[in-house]
Amino acid sequence: MIETLEGGLILAGALFMFLAALGVLRMPDLLTRMHATTKAATLGTALIMLAVALHFAEVAVVARAFGVILFIMMTAPVAAHVIGRAGYIVGARLWAGTVKDELKPHFDPLTRDLKSGAPAEEHERRPPDEPDAS
Amino acid sequence: MSPVILVSLAVMVLALCLAFVRLFRGPTLPDRVVALELFSSILVGIIGVIAIATDVPSLLDVAIVMALMAFMAAIGFARFLERGGPRDD
């Protein structure tokens, strides 16, 4: 019983990882690639770590396996956010069928200035006559 | 080794190959960083499966270190890109 469950978890995890790799190969631009890899690879790793916890069934190993799951579930969104932001700032081209780019009116690609939604504060924070040396 | 483990290892190695194709021809540097992240996730999975196959629970420590290093590398690459990496458009 435990072994069949374990085998199923391993196979499902491997399949999700394969789907993530397929997505990173086939998707058209950076953000959709990240959309494919982050979630599917996280789920695949979590399933395989569950299988490890089932297989050994000791306290130390189970704690470590759940530690891996927790760590990956906490760090994968952060890493994806940071890479996506860096990709947008560097100027990675979006897919031609992109419907909405909400960051575009707030971002100046030449100075790499990212403005927030509040326009009133922005002039106070900048020194009045600084030469535009950047 | 049971056939389940062999099949899953084969599938994951195939996934590594697909991710390597993206790493090789990814048009921009962020694409390659995404491919590296995927590499590390698949490697954590492979290490987990090998820990099951060989009954060595200490291999989980290797998986933890792998995940940690991948996260640090992603953050480092992103900082580097935002602070004036090459701009391509």
Backbone of each chain as ProteinMPNN parsed JSONL, in Angstrom:
{"seq_chain_A": "MIETLEGGLILAGALFMFLAALGVLRMPDLLTRMHATTKAATLGTALIMLAVALHFAEVAVVARAFGVILFIMMTAPVAAHVIGRAGYIVGARLWAGTVKDELKPHFDPLTRDLKSGAPAEEHERRPPDEPDAS", "coords_chain_A": {"N_chain_A": [[0.825, -1.196, 0.0], [1.784, 1.293, 0.982], [3.94, 1.346, -0.694], [2.883, 1.459, -3.295], [1.595, 3.911, -3.202], [3.774, 5.547, -2.818], [5.214, 5.073, -5.18], [3.401, 6.153, -6.991], [3.452, 8.843, -6.204], [6.114, 9.496, -6.811], [6.149, 9.123, -9.58], [4.248, 11.018, -10.394], [5.476, 13.373, -9.543], [7.801, 13.371, -11.138], [6.596, 13.602, -13.599], [5.405, 16.125, -13.447], [7.699, 17.668, -13.306], [8.742, 17.179, -15.8], [6.779, 18.396, -17.337], [7.222, 21.04, -16.585], [9.737, 21.459, -17.716], [9.115, 21.129, -20.378], [7.447, 23.31, -20.686], [9.241, 25.428, -20.253], [10.715, 25.177, -22.472], [8.941, 25.533, -24.615], [7.344, 27.802, -24.301], [6.52, 31.238, -25.197], [7.702, 33.713, -24.203], [9.639, 35.419, -21.605], [8.128, 35.782, -19.2], [5.968, 34.018, -19.424], [7.38, 31.679, -19.534], [8.454, 31.591, -16.984], [6.11, 31.356, -15.593], [5.407, 28.782, -16.31], [7.547, 27.221, -15.262], [7.94, 27.791, -12.497], [5.686, 27.075, -10.902], [5.055, 24.401, -11.672], [7.468, 23.011, -11.307], [7.894, 23.401, -8.593], [5.705, 22.02, -7.507], [6.319, 19.44, -8.42], [8.747, 18.89, -7.084], [7.805, 18.994, -4.454], [6.051, 16.817, -4.406], [7.831, 14.679, -4.809], [9.41, 14.916, -2.543], [7.509, 14.356, -0.611], [7.169, 11.664, -1.194], [9.672, 10.734, -0.414], [9.513, 11.216, 2.346], [7.47, 9.431, 2.987], [8.715, 7.032, 2.366], [10.953, 6.681, 4.087], [10.016, 7.239, 6.695], [10.955, 8.096, 9.212], [11.541, 10.24, 12.016], [13.51, 12.221, 11.783], [14.114, 12.236, 9.038], [11.639, 12.776, 7.889], [11.148, 15.299, 8.921], [13.195, 16.696, 7.675], [12.504, 16.398, 4.979], [10.051, 17.744, 4.887], [11.039, 20.19, 5.551], [12.505, 20.814, 3.243], [10.373, 21.02, 1.417], [8.934, 23.185, 2.488], [10.856, 25.195, 2.351], [11.283, 25.409, -0.418], [8.745, 26.136, -1.272], [8.608, 28.611, -0.109], [10.708, 30.06, -1.228], [10.559, 29.923, -4.03], [8.482, 31.648, -5.175], [9.568, 34.149, -4.47], [12.03, 34.193, -5.8], [11.105, 34.002, -8.418], [9.661, 36.363, -8.676], [11.722, 38.251, -8.389], [13.399, 37.658, -10.538], [11.662, 38.06, -12.673], [11.124, 40.79, -12.439], [13.701, 41.832, -12.827], [14.075, 40.965, -15.425], [12.131, 42.454, -16.766], [13.101, 45.018, -16.342], [15.568, 44.922, -17.597], [14.668, 44.685, -20.129], [13.482, 42.565, -21.479], [11.823, 41.107, -24.176], [8.327, 41.197, -24.559], [5.735, 38.793, -25.254], [4.159, 38.717, -28.472], [1.408, 38.524, -28.398], [0.625, 39.678, -26.045], [-1.743, 40.965, -23.8], [-2.01, 42.933, -21.857], [-0.036, 45.378, -20.301], [0.708, 46.506, -17.496], [2.71, 47.821, -16.231], [3.928, 49.481, -17.962], [3.275, 52.358, -18.377], [4.443, 53.346, -16.077], [7.125, 53.04, -16.107], [10.322, 53.982, -17.045], [12.276, 53.23, -19.648], [14.801, 54.16, -20.326], [16.074, 55.634, -18.25], [15.663, 53.799, -16.342], [13.791, 54.224, -14.349], [11.419, 53.515, -11.948], [8.26, 54.305, -11.345], [5.924, 54.794, -8.708], [2.371, 54.518, -8.044], [1.6, 56.934, -6.929], [1.618, 60.226, -7.783], [2.19, 62.654, -6.535], [4.169, 62.831, -4.572], [6.455, 62.512, -5.901], [7.903, 64.601, -7.034], [8.895, 65.947, -4.9], [10.777, 64.336, -3.767], [12.885, 64.272, -5.46], [15.89, 66.015, -6.109], [15.901, 69.497, -7.071], [17.415, 70.744, -9.274], [19.2, 68.812, -10.461], [21.771, 67.744, -12.516], [21.145, 65.694, -15.327], [22.699, 63.061, -15.204], [22.744, 60.395, -15.49]], "CA_chain_A": [[0.0, 0.0, 0.0], [2.675, 2.45, 1.056], [4.835, 1.387, -1.848], [2.183, 1.943, -4.488], [1.394, 5.359, -3.019], [5.08, 6.165, -3.02], [5.513, 5.048, -6.613], [2.551, 7.134, -7.655], [3.956, 10.2, -5.915], [7.358, 9.719, -7.56], [5.843, 9.286, -11.005], [3.565, 12.299, -10.599], [6.471, 14.432, -9.422], [8.647, 13.383, -12.335], [5.794, 14.084, -14.724], [5.267, 17.578, -13.342], [8.974, 18.291, -13.683], [8.845, 17.124, -17.26], [5.898, 19.449, -17.867], [7.886, 22.322, -16.391], [10.805, 21.59, -18.709], [8.458, 21.338, -21.669], [6.976, 24.688, -20.706], [10.34, 26.375, -20.42], [11.217, 25.084, -23.845], [7.982, 25.864, -25.659], [6.605, 29.051, -24.104], [7.074, 32.248, -26.094], [8.548, 34.778, -23.657], [10.216, 35.165, -20.276], [7.163, 35.683, -18.105], [5.21, 32.768, -19.534], [8.279, 30.578, -19.168], [8.506, 31.509, -15.519], [4.81, 30.852, -15.163], [5.41, 27.329, -16.442], [8.528, 26.484, -14.459], [7.92, 27.98, -11.053], [4.649, 26.302, -10.215], [5.111, 22.957, -11.934], [8.659, 22.418, -10.693], [7.672, 23.378, -7.139], [4.793, 20.912, -7.192], [7.032, 18.18, -8.628], [9.679, 18.674, -5.976], [7.05, 18.713, -3.236], [5.54, 15.437, -4.474], [8.924, 13.719, -4.615], [9.82, 14.953, -1.133], [6.496, 13.591, 0.13], [7.483, 10.248, -1.377], [10.828, 10.439, 0.444], [9.037, 11.142, 3.726], [6.735, 8.179, 3.144], [9.587, 5.871, 2.239], [11.814, 6.451, 5.245], [9.137, 7.217, 7.864], [11.616, 8.393, 10.488], [11.232, 11.624, 12.369], [14.524, 13.139, 11.26], [14.001, 12.343, 7.582], [10.377, 13.447, 7.555], [11.325, 16.723, 9.204], [14.032, 17.299, 6.63], [11.749, 16.459, 3.724], [9.099, 18.857, 4.96], [11.831, 21.412, 5.488], [12.773, 21.113, 1.833], [9.128, 21.483, 0.783], [8.622, 24.531, 2.984], [11.85, 26.133, 1.816], [11.053, 25.65, -1.847], [7.505, 26.889, -1.451], [8.804, 30.009, 0.277], [11.684, 30.799, -2.033], [10.277, 29.947, -5.472], [7.826, 32.891, -5.599], [10.473, 35.293, -4.327], [12.998, 34.152, -6.9], [10.412, 34.301, -9.677], [9.366, 37.799, -8.686], [12.947, 39.026, -8.581], [13.888, 37.461, -11.904], [10.749, 38.712, -13.599], [11.353, 42.229, -12.365], [14.968, 42.117, -13.491], [13.887, 40.786, -16.861], [11.389, 43.599, -17.306], [13.954, 46.205, -16.317], [16.587, 44.772, -18.633], [14.02, 44.92, -21.411], [13.136, 41.333, -22.18], [10.676, 41.405, -25.03], [7.114, 40.442, -24.23], [5.14, 38.046, -26.351], [3.393, 39.6, -29.359], [-0.004, 38.473, -28.054], [0.379, 40.171, -24.687], [-2.917, 41.814, -23.808], [-1.971, 44.035, -20.908], [1.26, 45.619, -19.682], [0.329, 47.577, -16.586], [3.891, 48.519, -15.736], [4.535, 50.285, -19.008], [3.248, 53.812, -18.156], [5.169, 53.747, -14.87], [8.529, 52.66, -16.189], [11.079, 54.672, -18.085], [13.322, 52.253, -19.965], [16.136, 54.74, -20.505], [16.675, 55.91, -16.942], [15.289, 52.677, -15.467], [13.044, 54.745, -13.219], [10.151, 52.835, -11.762], [7.442, 55.184, -10.521], [4.753, 54.171, -8.095], [1.144, 55.128, -8.518], [1.345, 58.242, -6.362], [2.428, 61.194, -8.521], [2.414, 63.911, -5.827], [5.403, 62.812, -3.801], [7.634, 62.193, -6.699], [8.729, 65.767, -7.31], [9.561, 66.4, -3.693], [11.914, 63.512, -3.395], [14.012, 64.46, -6.368], [16.494, 67.367, -6.008], [15.302, 70.278, -8.162], [18.203, 70.954, -10.491], [20.324, 67.879, -10.583], [22.01, 67.431, -13.929], [20.713, 64.333, -15.637], [23.979, 62.454, -15.596], [22.659, 58.947, -15.678]], "C_chain_A": [[0.867, 1.258, 0.0], [3.521, 2.526, -0.213], [4.142, 1.871, -3.112], [1.946, 3.445, -4.4], [2.688, 6.115, -3.326], [5.458, 6.205, -4.503], [4.669, 6.05, -7.376], [3.034, 8.547, -7.435], [5.212, 10.491, -6.726], [7.053, 9.963, -9.03], [5.16, 10.621, -11.272], [4.564, 13.452, -10.509], [7.349, 14.533, -10.645], [7.886, 13.938, -13.52], [5.634, 15.603, -14.661], [6.573, 18.28, -13.691], [9.165, 18.269, -15.187], [7.963, 18.193, -17.901], [6.548, 20.815, -17.723], [8.977, 22.526, -17.445], [10.227, 21.81, -20.092], [7.98, 22.782, -21.791], [8.113, 25.665, -20.923], [10.918, 26.299, -21.827], [10.242, 25.692, -24.843], [7.324, 27.227, -25.504], [7.288, 30.21, -24.816], [7.928, 33.33, -25.446], [8.873, 34.504, -22.192], [9.148, 34.932, -19.212], [6.341, 34.409, -18.203], [6.097, 31.567, -19.223], [8.362, 30.436, -17.656], [7.212, 30.981, -14.954], [4.779, 29.327, -15.258], [6.335, 26.68, -15.419], [8.265, 26.591, -12.975], [6.917, 27.055, -10.382], [4.826, 24.816, -10.429], [6.325, 22.322, -11.261], [8.521, 22.38, -9.176], [6.781, 22.21, -6.75], [5.504, 19.567, -7.362], [7.996, 17.878, -7.501], [8.939, 18.326, -4.695], [6.53, 17.278, -3.247], [6.655, 14.435, -4.212], [9.389, 13.73, -3.164], [8.788, 14.269, -0.239], [6.767, 12.095, 0.013], [8.669, 9.841, -0.517], [10.388, 10.293, 1.895], [8.263, 9.853, 3.977], [7.669, 6.973, 3.173], [10.381, 5.622, 3.513], [11.015, 6.357, 6.536], [9.898, 7.274, 9.182], [11.42, 9.878, 10.756], [12.226, 12.578, 11.722], [14.354, 13.335, 9.759], [12.731, 13.078, 7.187], [10.502, 14.95, 7.805], [12.16, 17.393, 8.123], [13.275, 17.429, 5.309], [10.744, 17.603, 3.754], [9.824, 20.188, 4.998], [12.148, 21.812, 4.059], [11.519, 21.66, 1.16], [8.827, 22.921, 1.199], [9.579, 25.555, 2.384], [11.572, 26.444, 0.356], [9.783, 26.448, -2.054], [7.656, 28.335, -1.016], [9.722, 30.74, -0.677], [11.321, 30.871, -3.512], [9.514, 31.206, -5.899], [8.74, 34.104, -5.518], [11.454, 35.338, -5.495], [12.325, 34.497, -8.22], [10.1, 35.782, -9.785], [10.615, 38.605, -9.036], [13.463, 38.87, -10.012], [12.971, 38.142, -12.91], [10.936, 40.216, -13.625], [12.645, 42.606, -13.076], [14.827, 41.966, -14.998], [13.143, 41.947, -17.474], [12.283, 44.82, -17.379], [15.016, 46.118, -17.399], [15.971, 44.957, -20.015], [13.772, 43.648, -22.19], [11.838, 41.556, -22.942], [9.486, 40.548, -24.624], [6.585, 39.767, -25.483], [4.265, 38.977, -27.183], [1.914, 39.601, -29.0], [-0.317, 38.965, -26.666], [-0.762, 41.172, -24.69], [-2.681, 43.073, -22.988], [-0.564, 44.158, -20.331], [1.077, 46.791, -18.735], [1.514, 48.379, -16.097], [4.397, 49.554, -16.728], [4.43, 51.793, -18.774], [4.052, 54.261, -16.94], [6.671, 53.554, -14.994], [9.184, 53.375, -17.351], [12.259, 53.789, -18.466], [14.707, 52.864, -20.122], [16.813, 55.005, -19.165], [16.446, 54.786, -15.952], [14.592, 53.179, -14.206], [11.714, 54.032, -13.138], [9.313, 53.668, -10.816], [6.304, 54.389, -9.9], [3.517, 54.93, -8.552], [0.918, 56.539, -8.02], [2.208, 59.289, -7.05], [2.825, 62.402, -7.693], [3.781, 63.931, -5.157], [6.652, 62.823, -4.672], [8.533, 63.404, -6.925], [9.451, 66.263, -6.061], [10.83, 65.603, -3.412], [13.121, 63.749, -4.284], [14.604, 65.851, -6.164], [16.141, 68.173, -7.248], [16.178, 70.384, -9.395], [19.455, 70.073, -10.484], [20.566, 67.623, -12.057], [21.739, 65.948, -14.196], [21.916, 63.53, -16.154], [23.865, 60.972, -15.871], [22.424, 58.645, -17.138]], "O_chain_A": [[0.72, 2.148, -0.837], [3.787, 3.607, -0.739], [4.73, 2.603, -3.909], [2.076, 4.164, -5.391], [2.695, 7.154, -3.985], [5.947, 7.213, -5.013], [5.152, 6.715, -8.293], [3.032, 9.363, -8.357], [5.37, 11.586, -7.266], [7.605, 10.869, -9.654], [5.458, 11.284, -12.266], [4.508, 14.393, -11.301], [7.619, 15.627, -11.141], [8.446, 14.654, -14.35], [5.716, 16.286, -15.681], [6.566, 19.353, -14.295], [9.683, 19.219, -15.775], [8.353, 18.82, -18.886], [6.448, 21.654, -18.619], [9.126, 23.616, -17.996], [10.769, 22.578, -20.887], [8.088, 23.398, -22.851], [7.978, 26.623, -21.684], [11.534, 27.25, -22.307], [10.669, 26.307, -25.821], [6.794, 27.763, -26.478], [8.501, 30.18, -25.022], [8.833, 33.837, -26.109], [8.445, 33.503, -21.617], [9.249, 33.997, -18.418], [6.046, 33.781, -17.186], [5.621, 30.555, -18.709], [8.344, 29.33, -17.115], [7.204, 30.251, -13.963], [4.203, 28.656, -14.401], [5.958, 25.7, -14.776], [8.353, 25.594, -12.258], [7.241, 26.347, -9.428], [4.756, 24.041, -9.475], [6.229, 21.226, -10.709], [8.98, 21.432, -8.537], [7.061, 21.497, -5.786], [5.319, 18.659, -6.551], [8.062, 16.748, -7.016], [9.381, 17.466, -3.933], [6.56, 16.597, -2.222], [6.462, 13.459, -3.487], [9.725, 12.683, -2.611], [9.145, 13.67, 0.775], [6.62, 11.348, 0.981], [8.689, 8.746, 0.044], [10.821, 9.377, 2.595], [8.379, 9.251, 5.044], [7.44, 6.015, 3.912], [10.477, 4.484, 3.973], [11.291, 5.504, 7.38], [9.544, 6.595, 10.146], [11.168, 10.664, 9.843], [11.842, 13.614, 11.179], [14.439, 14.457, 9.26], [12.737, 13.899, 6.27], [10.029, 15.765, 7.013], [11.871, 18.514, 7.707], [13.389, 18.437, 4.611], [10.597, 18.34, 2.779], [9.297, 21.201, 4.537], [12.074, 22.987, 3.698], [11.585, 22.642, 0.422], [8.505, 23.765, 0.363], [9.17, 26.638, 1.965], [11.62, 27.601, -0.06], [9.734, 27.336, -2.905], [6.923, 29.202, -1.491], [9.535, 31.933, -0.914], [11.743, 31.806, -4.191], [9.874, 31.794, -6.919], [8.701, 34.981, -6.38], [11.677, 36.389, -6.096], [12.901, 35.202, -9.049], [10.252, 36.385, -10.848], [10.575, 39.516, -9.863], [13.91, 39.84, -10.623], [13.439, 38.731, -13.884], [10.911, 40.842, -14.685], [12.687, 43.576, -13.833], [15.394, 42.749, -15.76], [13.473, 42.388, -18.575], [12.24, 45.573, -18.351], [15.334, 47.116, -18.045], [16.661, 45.337, -20.961], [13.84, 43.643, -23.419], [10.88, 42.121, -22.415], [9.611, 39.348, -24.381], [6.938, 40.121, -26.608], [3.692, 39.927, -26.65], [1.223, 40.583, -29.269], [-1.404, 38.707, -26.147], [-0.764, 42.117, -25.479], [-3.105, 44.16, -23.38], [0.031, 43.162, -19.92], [1.27, 47.943, -19.125], [1.35, 49.494, -15.602], [5.207, 50.411, -16.374], [5.434, 52.48, -18.96], [4.316, 55.454, -16.792], [7.413, 53.878, -14.066], [8.683, 53.379, -18.475], [13.171, 53.621, -17.656], [15.701, 52.141, -20.055], [17.975, 54.65, -18.964], [16.977, 54.817, -14.842], [14.782, 52.624, -13.124], [10.974, 53.948, -14.119], [9.606, 53.74, -9.623], [5.791, 53.439, -10.492], [3.607, 55.865, -9.348], [0.132, 57.281, -8.61], [3.431, 59.247, -6.913], [3.728, 63.133, -8.101], [4.47, 64.952, -5.18], [7.756, 63.112, -4.209], [9.755, 63.277, -7.0], [10.49, 66.916, -6.153], [11.815, 66.127, -2.893], [14.253, 63.457, -3.897], [13.836, 66.807, -6.053], [16.083, 67.628, -8.35], [15.691, 70.122, -10.494], [20.589, 70.55, -10.498], [19.621, 67.309, -12.781], [22.067, 65.081, -13.386], [22.109, 63.354, -17.357], [24.781, 60.362, -16.422], [22.32, 57.478, -17.517]]}, "seq_chain_B": "MSPVILVSLAVMVLALCLAFVRLFRGPTLPDRVVALELFSSILVGIIGVIAIATDVPSLLDVAIVMALMAFMAAIGFARFLERGGPRDD", "coords_chain_B": {"N_chain_B": [[16.85, -1.838, -8.544], [13.625, -0.537, -8.689], [11.201, -0.593, -11.379], [9.645, 1.716, -11.383], [11.226, 3.701, -10.272], [13.285, 3.769, -12.101], [11.942, 4.62, -14.417], [11.02, 7.142, -13.583], [13.419, 8.438, -13.122], [14.425, 8.475, -15.72], [12.538, 10.124, -16.974], [12.988, 12.496, -15.623], [15.619, 13.05, -16.337], [15.265, 13.475, -19.022], [13.765, 15.813, -18.819], [15.747, 17.466, -17.786], [17.374, 17.618, -20.055], [15.69, 19.029, -21.834], [15.482, 21.459, -20.452], [18.111, 22.18, -20.654], [18.338, 22.747, -23.34], [16.911, 25.148, -23.471], [18.57, 26.649, -21.836], [20.794, 26.771, -23.404], [20.07, 28.108, -25.799], [18.604, 30.254, -24.978], [17.233, 33.446, -25.447], [17.778, 35.761, -23.896], [19.568, 36.856, -20.932], [17.96, 36.631, -18.495], [16.241, 34.523, -19.274], [18.002, 32.402, -19.286], [18.655, 32.309, -16.619], [16.229, 31.503, -15.547], [16.12, 28.949, -16.64], [18.248, 27.821, -15.266], [17.254, 27.85, -12.663], [15.212, 25.989, -12.965], [16.749, 23.763, -13.518], [17.944, 23.362, -10.991], [15.717, 22.724, -9.445], [14.886, 20.332, -10.644], [17.118, 18.833, -10.114], [17.006, 18.636, -7.334], [14.776, 16.989, -7.147], [15.771, 14.682, -8.435], [17.801, 13.959, -6.674], [16.272, 13.332, -4.459], [14.863, 11.078, -5.405], [16.998, 9.351, -5.803], [17.876, 9.097, -3.211], [15.759, 7.603, -2.221], [16.089, 5.292, -3.75], [18.571, 4.275, -3.01], [18.395, 4.072, -0.294], [19.602, 5.912, 1.429], [19.375, 8.25, 3.697], [20.849, 10.537, 4.176], [21.31, 11.901, 1.88], [19.399, 13.798, 1.602], [20.279, 16.108, 2.781], [22.011, 17.082, 0.884], [20.154, 17.781, -1.034], [18.85, 19.881, 0.26], [20.918, 21.776, 0.43], [21.319, 22.205, -2.259], [18.901, 23.428, -3.08], [19.068, 25.766, -1.578], [21.392, 26.998, -2.61], [20.555, 27.465, -5.23], [18.566, 29.357, -4.872], [20.032, 31.507, -3.788], [21.702, 32.012, -5.987], [19.856, 32.827, -7.907], [18.866, 35.205, -6.77], [21.241, 36.67, -6.733], [21.889, 36.862, -9.482], [19.695, 38.35, -10.326], [20.023, 40.768, -8.953], [22.394, 41.603, -10.115], [21.554, 41.977, -12.755], [19.694, 44.043, -12.489], [21.245, 46.142, -11.605], [22.479, 47.256, -13.848], [23.022, 45.371, -15.916], [23.608, 43.976, -19.194], [21.657, 45.61, -21.607], [19.025, 44.602, -23.668], [17.296, 45.261, -26.453]], "CA_chain_B": [[15.974, -0.669, -8.618], [12.304, -0.871, -9.234], [10.962, 0.103, -12.657], [9.087, 3.067, -11.164], [12.335, 4.627, -10.056], [14.008, 3.93, -13.371], [11.146, 5.449, -15.335], [10.983, 8.535, -13.152], [14.749, 9.025, -13.374], [14.543, 8.751, -17.157], [11.713, 11.295, -17.293], [13.62, 13.709, -15.105], [16.8, 13.355, -17.152], [14.733, 14.09, -20.241], [13.422, 17.192, -18.455], [17.02, 18.208, -17.713], [17.821, 17.896, -21.423], [14.867, 20.11, -22.385], [15.889, 22.708, -19.806], [19.42, 22.563, -21.176], [18.151, 23.404, -24.642], [16.573, 26.548, -23.212], [19.763, 27.308, -21.302], [21.77, 26.955, -24.476], [19.696, 29.076, -26.823], [17.738, 31.302, -24.433], [17.671, 34.691, -26.086], [18.315, 36.755, -22.971], [20.127, 36.303, -19.696], [16.928, 36.132, -17.57], [15.777, 33.199, -19.692], [18.974, 31.393, -18.846], [18.545, 32.173, -15.163], [15.044, 30.675, -15.308], [16.487, 27.569, -16.941], [19.093, 27.319, -14.172], [16.349, 27.56, -11.545], [14.537, 24.724, -13.253], [17.801, 22.752, -13.321], [18.139, 23.036, -9.58], [14.526, 22.03, -8.95], [14.914, 18.947, -11.128], [18.195, 18.126, -9.402], [16.494, 18.276, -6.003], [13.939, 15.811, -7.337], [16.606, 13.511, -8.748], [18.49, 13.55, -5.446], [15.271, 12.665, -3.629], [14.604, 9.728, -5.932], [18.174, 8.511, -5.56], [17.856, 8.776, -1.781], [14.834, 6.473, -2.049], [16.59, 4.08, -4.406], [19.736, 3.721, -2.33], [18.138, 4.026, 1.149], [20.552, 6.753, 2.156], [18.643, 9.498, 3.989], [21.722, 11.719, 4.269], [21.3, 12.633, 0.614], [18.466, 14.919, 1.679], [21.051, 17.319, 3.077], [22.487, 17.583, -0.404], [19.022, 18.442, -1.696], [18.629, 21.171, 0.924], [21.976, 22.704, 0.006], [21.068, 22.514, -3.679], [17.816, 24.413, -3.164], [19.582, 27.015, -1.022], [22.326, 27.608, -3.563], [19.824, 27.96, -6.4], [17.891, 30.596, -4.492], [21.039, 32.572, -3.711], [22.17, 32.335, -7.334], [18.821, 33.596, -8.605], [18.868, 36.559, -6.227], [22.457, 37.348, -7.182], [21.767, 37.208, -10.899], [18.712, 39.415, -10.504], [20.637, 42.017, -8.52], [23.37, 41.988, -11.139], [20.857, 42.479, -13.937], [19.046, 45.324, -12.236], [22.273, 47.178, -11.449], [23.24, 47.577, -15.038], [23.415, 44.308, -16.816], [23.46, 44.39, -20.594], [20.268, 45.829, -21.998], [18.848, 44.101, -25.027], [16.017, 45.36, -27.157]], "C_chain_B": [[14.652, -1.058, -9.25], [12.07, -0.08, -10.528], [10.387, 1.497, -12.469], [10.208, 4.084, -11.033], [13.106, 4.846, -11.349], [13.242, 4.843, -14.318], [11.175, 6.905, -14.904], [12.343, 9.203, -13.341], [14.906, 9.361, -14.85], [13.758, 9.997, -17.531], [12.396, 12.57, -16.819], [14.887, 14.061, -15.874], [16.382, 13.968, -18.487], [14.362, 15.553, -19.985], [14.684, 18.045, -18.352], [17.511, 18.559, -19.112], [17.015, 19.039, -22.036], [15.258, 21.447, -21.776], [17.247, 23.152, -20.327], [19.308, 23.209, -22.542], [17.811, 24.873, -24.443], [17.784, 27.311, -22.676], [20.744, 27.631, -22.418], [21.352, 28.064, -25.422], [18.785, 30.175, -26.314], [18.16, 32.66, -24.918], [18.269, 35.698, -25.12], [18.852, 36.07, -21.724], [19.058, 35.877, -18.691], [16.356, 34.781, -17.976], [16.716, 32.112, -19.199], [18.911, 31.209, -17.335], [17.326, 31.317, -14.809], [15.364, 29.208, -15.568], [17.365, 26.982, -15.838], [18.265, 26.994, -12.938], [15.668, 26.219, -11.743], [15.508, 23.549, -13.081], [17.876, 22.352, -11.853], [16.924, 22.322, -9.008], [14.547, 20.568, -9.379], [16.002, 18.165, -10.41], [17.768, 17.749, -7.991], [15.613, 17.039, -6.106], [14.75, 14.564, -7.592], [17.31, 13.014, -7.49], [17.512, 12.846, -4.505], [15.006, 11.245, -4.09], [15.788, 8.809, -5.679], [18.277, 8.166, -4.08], [16.896, 7.626, -1.497], [15.459, 5.191, -2.586], [17.734, 3.453, -3.631], [19.553, 3.617, -0.822], [19.158, 4.808, 1.968], [19.86, 8.068, 2.476], [19.536, 10.72, 4.069], [21.733, 12.52, 2.983], [20.331, 13.809, 0.654], [19.187, 16.21, 2.022], [21.585, 17.937, 1.801], [21.373, 18.327, -1.123], [18.758, 19.81, -1.07], [19.654, 22.193, 0.455], [21.769, 23.131, -1.437], [19.993, 23.594, -3.817], [18.304, 25.778, -2.677], [20.477, 27.737, -2.016], [21.589, 28.176, -4.767], [19.127, 29.267, -6.077], [18.88, 31.75, -4.435], [21.507, 32.983, -5.094], [21.14, 33.17, -8.081], [18.8, 35.036, -8.107], [20.085, 37.329, -6.715], [22.381, 37.766, -8.635], [20.803, 38.367, -11.094], [19.282, 40.756, -10.063], [21.608, 42.523, -9.576], [22.669, 42.588, -12.355], [20.26, 43.851, -13.682], [20.061, 46.446, -12.105], [23.095, 47.331, -12.706], [23.814, 46.387, -15.751], [23.237, 44.774, -18.247], [21.99, 44.517, -20.966], [20.074, 45.382, -23.432], [17.429, 44.359, -25.508], [16.215, 46.082, -28.475]], "O_chain_B": [[14.596, -1.813, -10.221], [12.672, 0.974, -10.738], [10.613, 2.375, -13.302], [10.152, 5.175, -11.6], [13.527, 5.961, -11.656], [13.821, 5.73, -14.944], [11.334, 7.802, -15.732], [12.419, 10.385, -13.678], [15.454, 10.408, -15.197], [14.232, 10.83, -18.304], [12.39, 13.589, -17.509], [15.2, 15.239, -16.047], [17.049, 14.857, -19.015], [14.61, 16.422, -20.821], [14.696, 19.201, -18.775], [18.006, 19.663, -19.34], [17.58, 19.92, -22.684], [15.358, 22.451, -22.48], [17.516, 24.349, -20.434], [20.08, 24.109, -22.875], [18.338, 25.742, -25.137], [17.997, 28.474, -23.019], [21.438, 28.646, -22.374], [22.184, 28.882, -25.816], [18.245, 30.95, -27.104], [19.336, 33.008, -24.817], [19.188, 36.427, -25.494], [18.627, 34.883, -21.492], [19.226, 34.83, -18.067], [16.02, 33.971, -17.111], [16.286, 31.047, -18.756], [19.088, 30.101, -16.826], [17.38, 30.505, -13.886], [14.938, 28.329, -14.819], [17.252, 25.802, -15.508], [18.52, 26.007, -12.248], [15.559, 25.416, -10.816], [15.142, 22.49, -12.57], [17.873, 21.169, -11.514], [17.065, 21.419, -8.184], [14.262, 19.675, -8.582], [15.838, 16.978, -10.127], [18.118, 16.676, -7.499], [15.686, 16.145, -5.262], [14.461, 13.504, -7.036], [17.41, 11.809, -7.26], [17.876, 11.881, -3.833], [14.933, 10.32, -3.281], [15.612, 7.629, -5.378], [18.714, 7.071, -3.727], [17.167, 6.776, -0.649], [15.371, 4.135, -1.958], [17.859, 2.229, -3.596], [20.446, 3.131, -0.127], [19.526, 4.402, 3.07], [19.765, 8.931, 1.602], [19.034, 11.843, 4.035], [22.121, 13.689, 2.982], [20.428, 14.72, -0.168], [18.763, 17.289, 1.606], [21.611, 19.159, 1.65], [21.603, 19.366, -1.742], [18.477, 20.779, -1.775], [19.311, 23.327, 0.124], [22.015, 24.283, -1.794], [20.155, 24.551, -4.574], [18.0, 26.809, -3.276], [20.335, 28.94, -2.236], [21.948, 29.239, -5.274], [19.096, 30.182, -6.9], [18.618, 32.833, -4.959], [21.693, 34.172, -5.357], [21.492, 34.106, -8.8], [18.727, 35.975, -8.899], [19.981, 38.503, -7.07], [22.759, 38.882, -8.989], [21.043, 39.256, -11.91], [19.055, 41.772, -10.72], [21.643, 43.713, -9.892], [23.129, 43.581, -12.918], [20.308, 44.725, -14.548], [19.768, 47.588, -12.459], [24.308, 47.521, -12.625], [24.979, 46.398, -16.149], [22.753, 45.883, -18.474], [21.183, 43.635, -20.671], [20.858, 45.735, -24.313], [16.478, 43.746, -25.024], [15.257, 46.271, -29.225]]}, "name": "protein", "num_of_chains": 2, "seq": "MIETLEGGLILAGALFMFLAALGVLRMPDLLTRMHATTKAATLGTALIMLAVALHFAEVAVVARAFGVILFIMMTAPVAAHVIGRAGYIVGARLWAGTVKDELKPHFDPLTRDLKSGAPAEEHERRPPDEPDASMSPVILVSLAVMVLALCLAFVRLFRGPTLPDRVVALELFSSILVGIIGVIAIATDVPSLLDVAIVMALMAFMAAIGFARFLERGGPRDD"}
